[in-house]
Amino acid sequence: MSTQKPFFLVLALDGGGIRGIIPASVLVTLEKMMGRPLSQAFDLIVGTSTGGLISLGITHPDANGSPMYSANDVLGFYTNQDNDAKIFTPSVQDPFHEKGEPVGWEFALLNPKYTGGGVQKFLIDHFGQATLLSGALAPVACVSYQISGTPAPYVFRSWEKPDFYMVDVGRATAAAPLYFPPHSLTSADRSFSGTFVDGGVCANDPALVGFAEAAALLVSRGDNIEYYNVWVLSIGTGEVTLTIEPGDGGIYGWLAGDGLPNVLLNGPAQVTDTIAGALFQPADGLFYGRVQVPLKGKVPETGQSYSCASDLDNWTENNIQQLLLAGQAAGGASPVANTVRQFAGRERLSVPRL
């Protein structure tokens, strides 16, 4: 590592629906340790799906150009069941459906489980209808997947034209297939339009995307990533420890217990973690820390056991409390705490090299 190079700090946040409580909890701990808003602590914040919503939340400006939401406020997005009820508005009403329980897959044969209108209203209520991504308090990038034209990954960047409304970016990055309808949008200057689904279909763990976006951001400033020690902090939404039983591999077998969604989320994230761990070498000025906890475990400090549902849409009071315990475990586990403390001791790049 060159001690002459400044650090460039990247925060990468996974997708995972209501399980966003886990990374949001870690960010509460991190913000307290750093003693300043996260938008002032990182040079780049990258998120996918629920991680994208968190990214938008912690970089959203108020009327005075200060952070509108603290990390704790963003955590409250998830723990407030009124918000959850709005986000997870069923497309088909089930009279026997218990509050917060996931809608059964049998109700998603013709339509997604949930309407787009509920999450749209949540985003408008919290981000405003006319807030532009370019107004984010720190460089932010949200991963999505464009299905109009030639399907391909798409990254919404706050520093790049065309500009988009935060509400549209939030809908696009978190439009999980089968859960929510795709989102069609037009840029603020009306120069670009497209239809998008959740970024989790291509990069649910955006750690490597974060490194690539850091390089792109610096190039846009006439700079080069080679001039920096780059540190990527990646935070997951919990690792499934349940046994997945797909039966004979049919629709019912794979979707029962959310087996298929969890395989599609966990597998690529594990590959990303392995590759990042191999590529990021301190001797080359590249640092990588991954915060991920099992969905069943114990809080190190208290020994309290927790067991979270693997569903992305279980917002029952009990599961919210279990996810908070998992978040406490993620923020307090020894290896995690050491990583967080190391990050807390670094200064964000305040003046770009030109």
C-alpha positions as CSV (number, residue, x, y, z in Angstrom):
1,M,0.0,0.0,0.0
2,S,1.2,3.5,-0.9
3,T,0.9,5.8,2.1
4,Q,1.2,8.7,-0.3
5,K,-2.1,7.9,-2.0
6,P,-5.4,9.3,-0.5
7,F,-8.2,6.8,0.2
8,F,-11.3,6.6,-2.0
9,L,-14.1,5.1,0.0
10,V,-16.9,3.1,-1.6
11,L,-20.0,1.8,0.1
12,A,-21.9,-1.0,-1.6
13,L,-25.3,-2.2,-0.5
14,D,-27.0,-5.4,-1.5
15,G,-30.6,-6.0,-2.4
16,G,-33.0,-8.1,-0.3
17,G,-36.4,-6.4,0.3
18,I,-37.4,-6.1,3.9
19,R,-34.1,-7.6,4.8
20,G,-32.7,-4.2,4.1
21,I,-33.1,-3.8,7.9
22,I,-29.8,-5.6,8.3
23,P,-27.6,-3.2,6.3
24,A,-29.5,-0.2,7.5
25,S,-28.8,-1.3,11.1
26,V,-25.1,-1.6,10.3
27,L,-25.1,1.9,8.8
28,V,-26.6,3.3,12.0
29,T,-23.6,1.8,13.9
30,L,-21.2,3.1,11.2
31,E,-22.6,6.6,11.2
32,K,-22.3,6.8,15.0
33,M,-18.7,5.6,14.8
34,M,-17.8,8.1,12.1
35,G,-19.6,11.0,13.9
36,R,-20.9,12.5,10.7
37,P,-23.5,11.8,8.0
38,L,-22.6,8.9,5.7
39,S,-23.0,11.2,2.7
40,Q,-20.0,13.1,4.1
41,A,-18.1,9.9,4.9
42,F,-18.0,8.1,1.5
43,D,-16.7,9.1,-1.9
44,L,-19.2,6.9,-3.7
45,I,-22.4,5.0,-2.6
46,V,-23.7,2.2,-4.8
47,G,-26.8,0.2,-4.2
48,T,-29.0,-2.5,-5.7
49,S,-32.7,-2.8,-5.1
50,T,-33.4,-2.2,-1.4
51,G,-29.7,-1.2,-1.2
52,G,-30.5,1.4,-3.9
53,L,-33.3,2.8,-1.8
54,I,-31.0,3.0,1.2
55,S,-28.4,4.8,-1.0
56,L,-31.0,7.3,-2.1
57,G,-32.2,7.8,1.5
58,I,-28.8,8.6,3.0
59,T,-27.9,11.0,0.2
60,H,-31.2,12.8,-0.1
61,P,-30.9,16.6,0.5
62,D,-33.2,18.7,2.5
63,A,-34.1,22.3,1.4
64,N,-30.9,23.6,2.9
65,G,-28.6,21.1,1.2
66,S,-28.1,19.0,4.4
67,P,-29.0,15.3,4.8
68,M,-32.8,14.9,5.1
69,Y,-32.4,11.5,6.6
70,S,-29.9,10.0,9.1
71,A,-29.1,6.3,8.9
72,N,-31.5,5.8,11.8
73,D,-34.2,7.5,9.8
74,V,-33.6,5.2,6.9
75,L,-33.8,2.2,9.2
76,G,-37.2,3.6,10.2
77,F,-38.3,3.3,6.6
78,Y,-38.3,-0.4,7.1
79,T,-39.4,-0.8,10.8
80,N,-42.5,1.4,10.3
81,Q,-45.2,-1.0,9.4
82,D,-47.3,1.7,7.8
83,N,-44.5,2.2,5.3
84,D,-44.3,-1.6,4.8
85,A,-48.0,-1.9,4.2
86,K,-47.8,0.8,1.6
87,I,-44.8,-0.7,-0.2
88,F,-46.2,-4.2,-0.1
89,T,-49.7,-3.4,-1.4
90,P,-51.1,-6.8,-2.7
91,S,-52.2,-6.9,-6.3
92,V,-54.9,-9.4,-5.3
93,Q,-56.5,-9.2,-1.9
94,D,-56.6,-12.3,0.2
95,P,-59.2,-12.1,3.1
96,F,-57.2,-14.7,5.0
97,H,-53.9,-12.9,4.7
98,E,-52.3,-12.0,8.1
99,K,-50.7,-8.5,8.5
100,G,-47.2,-8.6,7.3
101,E,-47.2,-12.1,6.0
102,P,-45.9,-12.6,2.4
103,V,-48.5,-12.9,-0.3
104,G,-48.6,-16.5,-1.6
105,W,-47.1,-17.2,-5.0
106,E,-50.5,-18.6,-6.1
107,F,-51.7,-15.0,-6.2
108,A,-48.9,-14.0,-8.6
109,L,-49.9,-16.2,-11.6
110,L,-51.2,-13.3,-13.7
111,N,-49.8,-10.2,-11.9
112,P,-46.9,-9.5,-9.6
113,K,-47.4,-10.0,-5.9
114,Y,-47.6,-6.3,-5.2
115,T,-48.7,-3.2,-7.1
116,G,-46.3,-0.5,-8.3
117,G,-48.6,2.2,-6.9
118,G,-47.9,1.5,-3.3
119,V,-44.1,1.7,-3.5
120,Q,-44.5,4.7,-5.9
121,K,-46.4,6.5,-3.2
122,F,-43.9,5.6,-0.5
123,L,-41.1,7.0,-2.7
124,I,-42.9,10.2,-3.5
125,D,-43.7,10.7,0.2
126,H,-40.1,10.4,1.2
127,F,-38.1,11.6,-1.8
128,G,-40.5,14.2,-3.3
129,Q,-41.7,13.9,-6.9
130,A,-39.2,16.4,-8.4
131,T,-36.0,15.6,-6.6
132,L,-33.2,14.8,-9.1
133,L,-30.6,12.2,-8.7
134,S,-28.0,14.8,-9.5
135,G,-28.9,16.6,-6.3
136,A,-27.6,13.7,-4.1
137,L,-25.3,14.8,-1.4
138,A,-22.6,12.3,-2.4
139,P,-22.0,10.5,-5.7
140,V,-24.5,7.7,-5.9
141,A,-25.1,4.9,-8.3
142,C,-28.1,2.6,-8.4
143,V,-28.1,-0.7,-10.3
144,S,-31.0,-1.7,-12.5
145,Y,-31.7,-3.8,-15.6
146,Q,-33.2,-2.4,-18.7
147,I,-35.6,-4.8,-20.5
148,S,-36.7,-2.5,-23.3
149,G,-34.7,-2.7,-26.5
150,T,-31.7,-5.0,-26.0
151,P,-31.8,-6.2,-22.3
152,A,-28.7,-5.1,-20.4
153,P,-27.6,-3.9,-17.0
154,Y,-28.1,-0.2,-16.4
155,V,-26.5,2.0,-13.7
156,F,-28.2,5.3,-12.8
157,R,-25.4,7.7,-11.9
158,S,-25.8,11.0,-10.1
159,W,-22.8,12.6,-11.9
160,E,-23.8,11.7,-15.4
161,K,-26.4,12.8,-17.9
162,P,-29.2,12.2,-18.6
163,D,-30.6,13.0,-15.1
164,F,-33.4,11.2,-13.5
165,Y,-35.9,11.7,-10.7
166,M,-35.1,9.9,-7.5
167,V,-38.6,8.4,-7.5
168,D,-38.0,6.8,-10.9
169,V,-34.6,5.5,-9.9
170,G,-36.0,4.0,-6.7
171,R,-38.7,2.2,-8.6
172,A,-36.3,1.0,-11.3
173,T,-33.7,-0.4,-9.0
174,A,-36.2,-2.2,-6.8
175,A,-38.7,-3.6,-9.4
176,A,-38.1,-7.2,-8.5
177,P,-39.7,-9.5,-11.1
178,L,-42.8,-11.4,-9.7
179,Y,-42.8,-9.0,-6.7
180,F,-43.4,-5.7,-8.5
181,P,-44.2,-4.7,-12.0
182,P,-41.4,-3.3,-14.3
183,H,-41.0,0.4,-14.2
184,S,-41.1,2.6,-17.4
185,L,-39.5,6.0,-17.0
186,T,-38.3,9.1,-18.9
187,S,-35.3,11.2,-18.0
188,A,-35.8,14.7,-16.6
189,D,-34.8,16.3,-20.0
190,R,-36.9,13.7,-21.9
191,S,-33.9,12.6,-23.9
192,F,-34.0,9.0,-22.7
193,S,-36.8,6.5,-21.9
194,G,-36.9,2.8,-21.0
195,T,-38.4,0.0,-19.0
196,F,-36.5,-1.5,-16.1
197,V,-36.6,-4.2,-13.5
198,D,-34.7,-4.9,-10.3
199,G,-30.9,-4.6,-10.4
200,G,-30.7,-7.9,-8.4
201,V,-31.2,-9.8,-11.7
202,C,-27.6,-8.8,-12.6
203,A,-25.7,-7.6,-9.6
204,N,-27.5,-8.0,-6.3
205,D,-24.2,-7.6,-4.5
206,P,-22.8,-4.5,-6.2
207,A,-19.3,-4.6,-4.7
208,L,-17.5,-5.1,-8.0
209,V,-19.9,-2.6,-9.7
210,G,-18.9,-0.2,-7.0
211,F,-15.2,-0.5,-8.0
212,A,-16.0,-0.1,-11.7
213,E,-18.2,2.9,-10.9
214,A,-15.4,4.5,-8.8
215,A,-13.1,4.3,-11.8
216,A,-15.8,5.8,-14.0
217,L,-16.5,8.6,-11.6
218,L,-12.8,9.5,-11.3
219,V,-12.4,9.4,-15.1
220,S,-15.3,11.8,-15.4
221,R,-13.3,14.2,-13.2
222,G,-10.2,13.9,-15.3
223,D,-8.7,11.6,-12.7
224,N,-7.5,8.0,-12.4
225,I,-8.2,5.3,-9.9
226,E,-4.6,4.3,-9.9
227,Y,-3.8,7.4,-7.9
228,Y,-5.8,6.1,-4.9
229,N,-6.0,3.5,-2.3
230,V,-9.6,2.1,-2.9
231,W,-11.6,0.6,-0.1
232,V,-14.9,-1.0,-0.8
233,L,-17.2,-1.8,2.1
234,S,-19.9,-4.2,1.0
235,I,-22.9,-4.9,3.3
236,G,-25.3,-7.8,2.7
237,T,-28.9,-8.5,3.7
238,G,-28.3,-11.8,5.4
239,E,-27.3,-15.2,4.2
240,V,-29.9,-18.0,4.0
241,T,-29.2,-21.0,6.2
242,L,-32.4,-22.8,5.5
243,T,-32.4,-26.0,3.5
244,I,-33.9,-25.4,0.1
245,E,-36.2,-28.2,-1.1
246,P,-37.2,-27.6,-4.7
247,G,-38.9,-31.0,-5.0
248,D,-38.8,-32.1,-8.6
249,G,-37.8,-28.6,-9.7
250,G,-41.2,-27.3,-10.8
251,I,-42.7,-23.9,-10.2
252,Y,-44.3,-24.8,-6.9
253,G,-41.2,-26.6,-5.6
254,W,-38.9,-23.7,-6.4
255,L,-41.1,-20.9,-5.2
256,A,-42.3,-22.5,-2.0
257,G,-40.3,-21.0,0.8
258,D,-38.8,-18.5,-1.6
259,G,-36.2,-21.1,-2.7
260,L,-35.7,-19.7,-6.2
261,P,-35.4,-16.0,-5.2
262,N,-32.9,-16.9,-2.5
263,V,-30.8,-19.1,-4.8
264,L,-30.7,-16.3,-7.4
265,L,-29.7,-13.7,-4.8
266,N,-27.2,-15.7,-2.8
267,G,-25.3,-17.5,-5.6
268,P,-24.1,-14.5,-7.5
269,A,-23.4,-12.6,-4.2
270,Q,-21.2,-15.5,-3.1
271,V,-19.3,-15.4,-6.4
272,T,-18.9,-11.7,-6.2
273,D,-17.5,-12.0,-2.6
274,T,-15.1,-14.7,-3.7
275,I,-13.8,-12.7,-6.7
276,A,-13.6,-9.4,-4.7
277,G,-11.7,-11.2,-2.0
278,A,-9.2,-12.5,-4.5
279,L,-8.8,-9.4,-6.5
280,F,-8.6,-6.8,-3.8
281,Q,-5.1,-6.9,-2.3
282,P,-3.8,-4.3,0.1
283,A,-0.4,-4.5,-1.5
284,D,-2.1,-3.1,-4.6
285,G,-3.9,-0.4,-2.7
286,L,-7.2,-2.3,-2.9
287,F,-9.1,-3.1,0.3
288,Y,-12.4,-5.0,0.6
289,G,-14.6,-5.7,3.6
290,R,-17.8,-7.8,3.4
291,V,-20.4,-7.5,6.2
292,Q,-22.7,-10.5,6.0
293,V,-24.4,-12.5,8.7
294,P,-26.6,-15.7,8.6
295,L,-30.3,-15.2,8.9
296,K,-30.1,-17.6,11.9
297,G,-27.6,-16.9,14.6
298,K,-26.7,-15.2,17.9
299,V,-25.9,-11.6,18.8
300,P,-22.3,-11.7,19.9
301,E,-22.5,-9.2,22.7
302,T,-25.7,-10.6,24.3
303,G,-25.8,-14.2,23.2
304,Q,-29.4,-13.6,22.2
305,S,-30.6,-16.0,19.4
306,Y,-32.4,-14.7,16.3
307,S,-34.1,-16.4,13.4
308,C,-35.2,-14.3,10.4
309,A,-37.5,-15.4,7.7
310,S,-35.8,-15.7,4.3
311,D,-38.7,-14.1,2.5
312,L,-38.0,-10.7,1.0
313,D,-41.5,-9.5,1.9
314,N,-42.2,-10.7,5.5
315,W,-42.9,-7.6,7.5
316,T,-44.6,-9.1,10.5
317,E,-43.7,-7.5,13.8
318,N,-41.8,-10.6,14.9
319,N,-39.7,-10.8,11.7
320,I,-38.8,-7.1,11.9
321,Q,-37.6,-7.7,15.5
322,Q,-35.6,-10.7,14.3
323,L,-34.0,-8.7,11.5
324,L,-33.1,-6.0,13.9
325,L,-31.3,-8.6,16.0
326,A,-29.5,-9.8,12.9
327,G,-28.5,-6.2,12.1
328,Q,-27.2,-5.9,15.7
329,A,-25.2,-9.0,15.2
330,A,-23.8,-7.7,11.8
331,G,-22.8,-4.4,13.4
332,G,-21.3,-5.9,16.5
333,A,-19.6,-9.1,15.4
334,S,-15.9,-8.8,16.0
335,P,-14.6,-9.1,12.4
336,V,-17.4,-6.6,11.3
337,A,-16.7,-4.2,14.1
338,N,-13.0,-4.2,13.2
339,T,-13.8,-3.4,9.5
340,V,-16.2,-0.7,10.6
341,R,-13.7,0.9,12.9
342,Q,-11.1,0.9,10.2
343,F,-13.5,2.7,7.9
344,A,-14.5,5.1,10.6
345,G,-10.8,6.1,10.9
346,R,-10.5,7.1,7.2
347,E,-11.2,10.5,5.8
348,R,-13.3,10.8,2.7
349,L,-11.6,12.4,-0.3
350,S,-12.7,16.0,0.1
351,V,-11.1,17.6,-3.0
352,P,-11.0,15.6,-6.2
353,R,-7.6,15.3,-7.9
354,L,-7.5,17.1,-11.2
